[in-house]
């Protein structure tokens, strides 16, 4: 599945695809949010959860960039 094909799905189908076909990669906790990273073929999906309510806040899709950098253990420059 390409990122374009994924984006053409309804939002419900996108979530179904992430949780059924996505490969879990990592979790990052920042404040009251938990970011869960999944890989689908050649792109990534990040699902944001509210830690207090355990509900999904949103999601984002990307192939590379700053969003992916969050999951490296390299400290950010100040």
N, C-alpha and C positions, 0 to 999 in steps of 0.2 A: 504494500500500500504506500502510495506517495503522500507527501504532506498535502498536496492539492486535493487528492481523493478524500483524505481525512477531513479537510476543511469543508468539503462539499456535503458531508453528513450533517444531519440535524444534531443539535447539542446533546440530546439524549443518546443518540447513536455514537457520538464521539466519546462520551463517558463509558458507554458499554464497550467500545473498542479498546479504550485504555485499560480498563480493568480485566478484560477477557484476553486480549492479545499483547498488551504492553508488558515488557520485561522490566520488573522493578530494578532500579539501580541504586538509589540512595535517598536518604532523608536528611533535611537540614531544619533545625528548629531555631527560629529567630523571634524572640518576644512571645507573643501569643499566637504566632503562626507556625505551622509545620508545612514544609514544602517537600513533596514527594515526587521524585523524578522517575519517569518511565521511558523506555526506548521502544519505538515502533519502527521497524525496518531502518530507515536512514534519517529519522528525525526523533526529537524528544518532546515529551509532554510533561509539564510540571503542574501538579495539582496542589492547590493551597488549601489547607484545612485550618479551621479555628480550633486551637487546643482546648479552649474552655467549653465550647459547645459541641465539639467533635463533628462539625458540619463543614461541608465543602464551601469555600469562599469563592473560588474561581479556578481557572486553568489557563495555561499559556502553552503555545507550541513554538518550537524553534529548532534550528539545525546547529547553531553555534552562537558564540557571543557572550555578553555579560551574564545572561541568565544561566548559562552552562558553567561559567566561572564560579558561581556560588557553590558548586559541588566539589571544586578542587580544594585541597587542604592548604593551599598556599595563602599566606596572609596578604590582605590587600594593602597597597601602599597608602600612606597617609599624606 
